[in-house]
Each structure stands twice: as structure tokens, then as C-alpha cells.
Amino acid sequence: MKTLSIDPRLPVNQGINPNHPMVLRHNAIYNGAISTITEGMQQVGLMVNPYGTAPLSGYPGIWAPSSNPIRVQISNDIGSIPIDYSYTPEPGANLVPLFGLIPSATTFL
């Protein structure tokens, strides 16, 4: 009989080389995007396909004054099912990961 352990599993060593050119490029893209987010920003930017590998993904950039959950909604004008989910930000600059965007997403709330 198999018994279940309540101890958490150790993280898997994925063997990511922090000096690999792709890792360096992705880190530069992320750091460049998050550096554009400043306190008091009124506009929210949506960076679609930030790494050039997943066209239906994106990062809306937000400044959060606290860690209160925020609601992310994305819709389009052709009646597809909208994206609607909650995200708990860190206080300060945040890039909210979004996956499964619809190709004609036109509204970000």
C-alpha cells in the first residue's frame, strides 16, 4: 500500500544555466519592461508576446500600492470568452503574467 507524505517535495533542478544567451535575453526583456513601470502610472501597458515565443501571452505592467488582489479582465469585440482572473501583486512595479489571450484582444481593464 502506498502512503502519502505531507512533506513538500524538493524543487526540481531544471538545470537552467543563468549565463545562457537565451536566459540573459529573457532577463533583459523582463528587467527592461518592469523598469518602465513607475509609481502613480495612470496608463497600464500590455506587452504582448514579450519573449517572441508565445503570441497569446503577455504582461500588463502595473504599479500596486499594496498587495491587495487585483482583477484582470481582457476582452475583444467579437464576443470570444474574456480573460478574467485575480492576481496578488507585490507592492511596487509588477508584470502580471497572462496566458491564453485571444488574437484580437482589444480591451484591457
Secondary structure, DSSP 4 states (H G I P E B T S, - for coil): ------SPPPPP-----TTSHHHHHHHHHHHHHHHT--TT--S-EEEESTTSS-TTEEEEEEEESSS--EEEEEEESS-PPPEEEEE-PPSEEEE--EES--TTEEEE-
